[in-house]
Amino acid sequence: MKNLDYITADLESPIADIRMDIQKMPFNDNEYDVVICNHVLEHVEDDNKALSEILRVMKKGGFAILHVPMNLSMEKTYEDPSVTSPDEREKQFRQKDHYRLYGMDFPQRAKKAGFKITDANYTGELNKQEIERYRIIEKELMYAYRK
């Protein structure tokens, strides 16, 4: 959008503006008003470190959109560091390069990293056309994560 300044980042993508590891971002403290992290944290070995980094680079009063694949029937996130083979990771975590399968405790994990969380589930406020337009999974939970 022409009225916004933004950068894209990815660990490997050749089309990203910056190649980086989200666990150690090359940005200054308090640099960004908004951080969007869409289906990245499940690919990161230490998601708590990544969450802390997101919080570090956000300005006071800023917010983050954090989406992760969740199993809505699980209360707690399932992690097992002993699962290292790609085939076993796919069985356990739904994809060969995932480290975990998030449960309903994801907002509490973000809160533990220091985020303030609005209790509202914003997906529930969208109509079917908006859900389709923004390519959101209909039952996906979406909260405001603030610094």
C-alpha positions in Angstrom: 0.0 0.0 0.0 1.4 3.4 -0.9 0.5 5.0 2.4 2.5 2.5 4.4 6.2 1.8 4.8 6.8 -1.8 5.4 9.4 -4.5 4.9 9.1 -8.2 4.4 11.4 -10.8 6.0 12.0 -14.5 5.7 14.6 -17.0 6.6 15.1 -18.3 3.0 12.7 -16.5 0.5 14.5 -14.8 -2.4 11.6 -12.3 -2.7 11.7 -11.1 0.9 13.3 -7.7 1.5 15.5 -9.1 4.3 16.7 -12.6 5.1 16.7 -13.1 8.8 16.1 -15.5 11.7 13.1 -14.3 13.7 14.9 -15.5 16.8 17.5 -12.8 16.3 16.1 -9.9 14.3 18.5 -7.3 12.9 16.2 -4.4 14.0 16.5 -1.7 16.7 14.4 -1.9 19.8 11.0 -0.1 19.5 11.3 0.3 15.8 7.9 -0.9 14.4 4.3 0.0 15.1 3.0 -3.3 13.7 4.5 -6.7 13.3 2.7 -9.4 11.3 3.9 -13.0 11.9 1.8 -15.4 9.9 2.3 -19.1 10.4 6.0 -18.8 11.3 6.4 -19.6 15.0 5.6 -23.3 14.5 8.7 -23.5 12.3 11.0 -21.9 14.9 12.9 -24.0 17.4 12.6 -21.5 20.2 9.2 -19.8 19.8 9.6 -18.0 23.1 12.8 -16.3 21.9 11.0 -15.4 18.6 8.0 -13.9 20.6 10.5 -11.9 22.8 12.2 -10.6 19.6 8.9 -9.5 18.1 8.0 -7.7 21.3 11.5 -6.1 21.5 11.2 -4.5 18.0 7.6 -3.2 18.6 7.1 0.4 19.7 5.2 0.9 22.9 1.5 0.9 22.0 2.3 -1.2 18.9 0.5 -4.4 18.1 1.3 -7.7 16.5 -0.8 -10.1 14.4 0.4 -13.5 15.4 -1.2 -16.5 13.5 -0.2 -20.1 14.2 -1.9 -23.4 13.2 -3.8 -24.5 16.2 -5.6 -27.7 17.2 -8.7 -26.2 18.8 -9.4 -29.5 20.6 -6.1 -29.3 22.5 -5.8 -27.2 25.6 -2.0 -27.2 25.6 0.6 -26.9 22.9 2.3 -30.2 22.0 6.0 -30.2 21.7 8.6 -33.0 21.8 12.2 -32.0 21.0 13.1 -35.7 20.6 11.0 -35.7 17.4 13.6 -34.8 14.8 12.9 -36.8 11.6 10.8 -35.0 9.0 8.4 -37.9 8.6 7.8 -38.2 12.3 7.4 -34.4 12.6 4.7 -34.5 9.9 2.9 -37.2 11.8 3.2 -35.4 15.2 3.0 -31.7 14.2 1.2 -31.8 10.7 4.2 -30.7 8.7 7.8 -31.9 8.2 9.4 -28.6 9.3 7.2 -27.9 12.4 8.5 -28.0 15.9 5.1 -28.0 17.7 1.4 -28.1 17.3 -0.2 -25.2 19.2 -3.2 -25.7 21.4 -5.6 -23.2 23.0 -2.8 -22.0 25.3 -1.1 -20.0 22.5 -2.3 -16.6 23.9 -1.0 -17.5 27.3 2.4 -18.4 25.7 2.5 -14.9 24.1 1.5 -13.4 27.4 4.3 -15.2 29.1 6.7 -13.6 26.6 5.4 -10.1 27.7 2.5 -9.4 25.3 -0.7 -7.8 26.5 -3.6 -9.6 25.0 -7.1 -8.3 24.2 -9.6 -11.0 25.1 -11.7 -10.5 22.0 -11.5 -13.0 19.2 -11.6 -10.8 16.1 -12.3 -13.6 13.6 -15.7 -14.0 15.3 -16.5 -10.4 14.3 -15.9 -11.0 10.6 -18.6 -12.0 8.1 -18.2 -14.8 5.6 -17.1 -12.4 2.8 -14.4 -10.8 5.0 -13.2 -14.2 6.1 -12.9 -15.2 2.4 -11.3 -11.9 1.4 -8.6 -12.1 4.0 -8.1 -15.8 3.6 -8.7 -16.5 7.3 -9.7 -19.9 8.5 -13.2 -19.5 9.8 -12.7 -21.0 13.2 -9.1 -19.6 13.6 -8.6 -17.5 16.7 -7.3 -14.0 16.2 -6.4 -11.7 19.1 -4.7 -8.3 19.4 -1.2 -8.8 20.9 0.1 -5.4 22.2 3.3 -4.1 23.7 
